[in-house]
Amino acid sequence: QYPVDIIDIHGLNGHPFNTWTHENGTLWLRDLLPGHLPGCRVYTYGYPSDVFSKS
């Protein structure tokens, strides 16, 4: 059993991983959060979020 589930959803023009990644490459959901919430499960949801079409 896990104490908490965390579901991350990026915003418009976002990306399921880049949104949560610092410029130094640290993906804080993966690299930092579990140290503060041991045993947590982290889910990242991605979807097409471009505001304007590139075509």
Backbone as CSV, one residue per row, in Angstrom:
resi,resn,N_x,N_y,N_z,CA_x,CA_y,CA_z,C_x,C_y,C_z
1,GLN,0.845,-1.183,0.000,0.000,0.000,0.000,0.887,1.242,0.000
2,TYR,0.442,2.251,-0.718,1.190,3.499,-0.834,0.475,4.591,-0.041
3,PRO,1.241,5.462,0.623,0.607,6.500,1.432,-0.086,7.589,0.611
4,VAL,0.404,7.836,-0.605,-0.182,8.901,-1.419,0.139,8.668,-2.890
5,ASP,-0.803,9.005,-3.754,-0.588,9.011,-5.202,-0.603,10.463,-5.656
6,ILE,0.346,10.835,-6.497,0.433,12.189,-7.019,0.275,12.113,-8.525
7,ILE,-0.666,12.882,-9.065,-0.909,12.908,-10.502,-0.600,14.312,-10.992
8,ASP,0.361,14.407,-11.900,0.796,15.695,-12.428,0.271,15.867,-13.842
9,ILE,-0.367,17.013,-14.082,-0.918,17.326,-15.396,-0.384,18.694,-15.803
10,HIS,0.322,18.749,-16.915,0.887,20.012,-17.389,-0.198,20.914,-17.949
11,GLY,0.137,22.176,-18.160,-0.818,23.145,-18.691,-0.697,23.302,-20.194
12,LEU,-1.329,24.341,-20.722,-1.278,24.616,-22.155,0.154,24.858,-22.603
13,ASN,0.492,24.340,-23.758,1.849,24.401,-24.315,2.870,23.700,-23.431
14,GLY,2.408,22.878,-22.516,3.303,22.161,-21.615,3.722,20.818,-22.177
15,HIS,4.532,20.127,-21.404,5.065,18.820,-21.779,5.066,17.962,-20.521
16,PRO,4.763,16.663,-20.635,4.656,15.824,-19.447,5.940,15.700,-18.630
17,PHE,7.099,15.947,-19.227,8.355,15.889,-18.464,9.051,17.240,-18.408
18,ASN,9.122,17.933,-19.533,9.842,19.210,-19.566,9.240,20.245,-18.622
19,THR,7.936,20.207,-18.425,7.279,21.155,-17.525,7.838,21.059,-16.112
20,TRP,8.214,19.870,-15.688,8.657,19.634,-14.312,10.176,19.528,-14.191
21,THR,10.899,19.845,-15.262,12.357,19.701,-15.266,13.029,21.064,-15.173
22,HIS,13.962,21.182,-14.230,14.750,22.408,-14.064,15.759,22.497,-15.194
23,GLU,16.263,23.691,-15.456,17.237,23.876,-16.544,18.517,23.074,-16.324
24,ASN,18.797,22.648,-15.085,19.984,21.823,-14.829,19.724,20.339,-15.078
25,GLY,18.500,19.997,-15.521,18.171,18.612,-15.852,17.475,17.845,-14.745
26,THR,17.293,18.461,-13.584,16.631,17.788,-12.474,15.130,17.713,-12.721
27,LEU,14.624,16.508,-12.824,13.180,16.288,-12.915,12.693,16.110,-11.481
28,TRP,12.215,17.190,-10.881,11.973,17.174,-9.438,10.922,16.165,-9.010
29,LEU,9.977,15.836,-9.878,8.984,14.817,-9.525,9.639,13.456,-9.309
30,ARG,10.678,13.188,-10.049,11.384,11.913,-9.956,12.572,11.991,-9.005
31,ASP,13.316,13.090,-9.074,14.592,13.172,-8.368,14.486,13.707,-6.939
32,LEU,13.517,14.547,-6.649,13.447,15.192,-5.339,12.223,14.805,-4.511
33,LEU,11.076,14.728,-5.147,9.833,14.490,-4.413,9.826,13.188,-3.609
34,PRO,10.272,12.059,-4.152,10.239,10.818,-3.376,11.059,10.876,-2.084
35,GLY,12.091,11.708,-2.050,12.865,11.861,-0.821,12.082,12.548,0.284
36,HIS,11.101,13.357,-0.100,10.272,14.064,0.874,8.992,13.303,1.206
37,LEU,8.565,12.442,0.293,7.363,11.624,0.494,7.693,10.167,0.184
38,PRO,8.425,9.501,1.073,8.823,8.114,0.809,7.617,7.215,0.534
39,GLY,7.752,6.387,-0.473,6.696,5.441,-0.811,5.596,6.006,-1.686
40,CYS,5.692,7.284,-2.054,4.641,7.865,-2.892,4.747,7.326,-4.317
41,ARG,3.633,7.343,-5.004,3.622,7.002,-6.425,3.346,8.283,-7.191
42,VAL,4.151,8.520,-8.235,4.020,9.743,-9.020,3.655,9.366,-10.450
43,TYR,2.567,9.925,-10.928,2.116,9.702,-12.296,2.157,11.033,-13.038
44,THR,2.591,10.996,-14.275,2.592,12.190,-15.113,1.703,11.923,-16.316
45,TYR,0.760,12.820,-16.538,-0.175,12.673,-17.649,0.179,13.677,-18.737
46,GLY,0.302,13.207,-19.958,0.593,14.082,-21.082,-0.537,14.051,-22.099
47,TYR,-0.747,15.177,-22.744,-1.794,15.285,-23.758,-1.385,16.360,-24.756
48,PRO,-1.919,16.359,-25.969,-1.603,17.407,-26.938,-2.121,18.748,-26.404
49,SER,-1.222,19.687,-26.160,-1.639,20.927,-25.507,-1.221,22.187,-26.254
50,ASP,-0.850,22.035,-27.523,-0.472,23.213,-28.300,-1.678,24.130,-28.448
51,VAL,-1.472,25.411,-28.176,-2.555,26.382,-28.300,-2.870,26.633,-29.766
52,PHE,-1.823,26.719,-30.587,-1.991,26.942,-32.018,-1.360,25.793,-32.778
53,SER,-1.982,25.400,-33.860,-1.447,24.338,-34.702,-0.185,24.811,-35.398
54,LYS,0.771,23.916,-35.556,2.020,24.254,-36.228,1.931,24.080,-37.735
55,SER,0.781,23.657,-38.242,0.646,23.441,-39.683,0.082,24.653,-40.382
